[in-house]
Amino acid sequence: MRIYATQSEVSVHDGDRWSRVRDFSFDRLFRQRDPAKWLRSRVGRVRTAVTGRLRPPLESQEVWAAGVTYSRSRRARIEESANEASVYDRVYRARRPEIFFKATPHRVVGDRAAVRIRRDSRWNVPEPELALAINCHGRIFGCAIGNDMSSRSIEGENPLYLPQAKIYDGCCALGPCLVVSDELPFTSAIEMHIRRAGHVVYSGRIPLSRMRRSPDQLVEYLRRDNSFPNGCYLLTGTGIVPPREFTLRDGDVIVISIEAVGVLTNRVRRLRGRDSSR
């Protein structure tokens, strides 16, 4: 089942059937021991396909992220941080994964909304990732597509600047829907295309099976001494990294797809002054 949320309603796409959902909230969904069963109990009358701009599929859920979970990401971090290269090499090989806070809900945008690049960063890239939906009991019950926007020049200057490189208004996109399923799409690949003035300026693709860390391992470390009363999302890291000479520009369009989930599309805007509008 795929949950799509607009400003006015929530719909479920199950097979070839679209249905409205009664008395729904993402917080209530993430608090259920069996989210799929609870969702089915609220599916209402049949409707046509959803229309309108999609909201990100969350309410008060925090978004966290894992880093250096693909070998390509390890190489990229080493390249951008020559003086601190051993930090990223060690975390890739270590038992404990890198896990960091990514975004509060108001910093997350949905499909077709604008993601942002920082005005004090000269090198900015998207990071396409599989996002795990985790209920308040610690169970992975679904997934979405995530874009962990990253200011590589800031992180590369010093690893201690990671929060500034990662957390700001419009720093994360999530969508286009939440897929509620016990099976994660690890037989699929994640793909990304970046368009500029109508032309593709970068493309990348990697099988999700290339991720070094298992989802259960990442979630187990995330929840150590940490509680999530309304559940959370966890981005699982990226294996698609543009070359050093590439940086995002105002107006670029980022298209990320996973066959079993859908397509997440966002336009890029640079933050200016106190601008925090969507």
N, C-alpha and C positions, 0 to 999 in steps of 0.2 A: 504494500500500500504506500502511495506517495501523498504526502500532505502538502497542499499549496495554500498559502495565506495571502490574502489581499488586505487592503485597509478596512474592508467592510465585511469579509466573510472568510470561512475556511472550507476547503473542499478536499475530497479524497479521490484519487484516481486508482482504481483497483482493476487490473486487467483492462477491459475495454469500457469500463463503466465509471462515470463521474457521479459523485454524490455530495450533497451538502452534509456538514457535521453540526450536530446540535450541542449546545452547552459545552463548548470546547474552550480550553485554554492550554497553551504549551506547558505552563507550570503544572497543571493537573495531570497532563500526559506524562511528564517526566517524574511525577511522584508515584506512579502506578508500579506495582510489582510486575504486572503483565500489561505493558502499554498497548500491545496489539489487540488483546482481548477487550480492554477498555475502549479503544478507538472504535472497534466494530460495534460496540453497544451504542454508539452515538452517531453512526452513519444514518442519515435521513433519506429523503426522497431523491430520486435520480435527477440529475441536472445536466446541462450542456457543459462544455469545457470551460475552465476558469478564464476570466478576462480581467484586465487591469494589471497595474504594476504589482509585482510580488514583494511582500515583506520578507525579511529573513525569518526562517522558521524557529524563532525563539521568543521568549518573553523576559524572564529574569535570569536566564542561564548565563553563567560566565563562559567565556571561550578561553581555553588553555591550548598550549601547543608543545609539540616535541620537536627537537632539532637534531640534525646530523643523523638521520635514520636511513639515509641512502648514501652510497659511496660517492655519488656525484656531488651531493651537498657537502660531504667532508672535504673533497678536493677544492670546492669553491670557497669554503671558509678558510682553508689554508692559504689559498691564493690571495684572498683579500686582507688577510691578517698575518703577514709574513713574520712579524715579531712575536706573534702569539700562536704560531702554527701548531705547536705541540698540544695546546689546549683542545683543539678540535679533533686532532688525531686520537688523543687519549679518550675523549668522551665517546667517539665512535666505537672504540674497542672495549670500553668499560662495561661492567655489568649494570651500573646505574645510568639510566638515560638522562639526557638534558630535557627538562620540562620547565616551561616558563608560562607566566600569565600573559595572555594576549589581549583580551578586550572585555570590557563591560558591554551590556547589550546596546547602549546608546552609541557606541563606537562601531557597531556592525551594520552593514548595509546589505540589501537583498539584490536579486537579479535586476539588471537594467539601471541600478542606481550608480552613483559615482563613488569610486574608491579614490583615496587621496595619496599624494606624495608630499613629504614635508618640504617646507620652504627653505629649511636650513640644511638640506641634503642635496648633494650633487649627483649621487648614484643611487637609483631606485629601481627595484625589480618586484614583480609579483612572484608569489610562491604558491603554485597550485597543489592542493593537498586533499586527501580523503579526510573528512571530518566525522568522528565517531560521536553518536548520540548516546549519552550515558545517563541512566536514571538515578534517582537519589539512593538506590540500593547498590549502585556500582555495576549494574548490568548494562552491557552494550546492547541496545535494542534497535539500532538503525544507523543511518549515515546520511551525509550530505556532501556537497562539494564546498571546499573552503579556499579562500585566497588570503594568505598571510603576507600582506604587503610589508616590504622590508627596505629600510634605508641602509644599504650596504656600506656607504662611505662612513656613516656614523658608527655602525658596529665594527667595521674594519679598523677604525681609529683606535678603539679600545673595547674589549669584550664587556667591560663594566658599563658601557653605554647601551647595552642591549635593550633595556626598557624604553629608552628614547628612540631607538631605531625601530621598535616594534609597536609601541602603544601611543596612539594619537587619534584624533577624530577621523573616521573613515578608513581606519587601518586594516579592516577585515571585511570580506564579503562572504556570505553564506547562503547557499541555496542550490538550485532554484526551488528545491522542495526538501522535505525530510522523508527519506525512505525508511519505513518501518518494516524491518525484516530481521530474522535471526541469522541470515547469511550475508556476509560482507562480500563486496564485488572484487575479490582478489584474483579472479580469472580475467578481469578487465584491465585495460590500461587507462592511465590518465593522460590527457592531451591538452596542450595549450597553444593558442595562436594569438599573436599580437598584431593588430592592424593599425596602420598609420596612414592617414589620408587615403583610405580605401585599399591599401596594399599590405600584404602580410610581410612584416619585417622580422618576425621571429616565430619559429615553430619548434615544439618539443613534444616528446612522447616517451613514456616509460611504463612498463607493467607494474601494477601495484604489488605484485608478488616479489619485486626486488627490494621491498622494504626490509631492513635487517631486523628490526624489533617487531615482536608480535603485538597485536592490539591488547591482548590480555596483560602482557608485561607492562606496557605503557600505562594502562589504567591502574594496575596494581600500585605502581610508583606514584601516580598522581594522587591516589586516595590515601596514601600513607599519612596518618595524622592530619587529614584534611577532609572536611565534610562538605557536601553539596546538597542542601535541603531541597532544592528544586532541580537537581541534576545539573549537567553541564555538557559542553562540547569539548572534544579534544582533537586538534589538528595533528596529523600523524607525520608531518615532515614532507619535504619535497625532494624529488629526484630530477627535476627539470630546472636548470639554472642557465639563464642567458650568459653569453660571454662578457668578459670585462669591459669591452668597448660599448656594450649596450646599456642604455638607461631609458626609463620611461619618460614620456613627454606629455604635456597637456593635450587632451583630445585623443590619445591612444585608446584603442578598444581591446580589452582582454577577454578572450573566449576560452573557457576551461570546460572540458567535457569528460564524463565517465559514462560509458554506454549504459550501465545498469542504473544510473542515477539521473542523468540529464545533462543540460548545458547551462553554465553560469556565465553571464555576459555583463561586463562593467566597463564604463568609460572612466578615464583617468582625469583627475583635476588636481592642481597644485594648491595647497593651502596658502592663503594670503592673509596676513595680518590676523585679525580676530575672526575671520570667516570660518564658521562652523556649520553653515547651512548644508542641507543635503542636495 
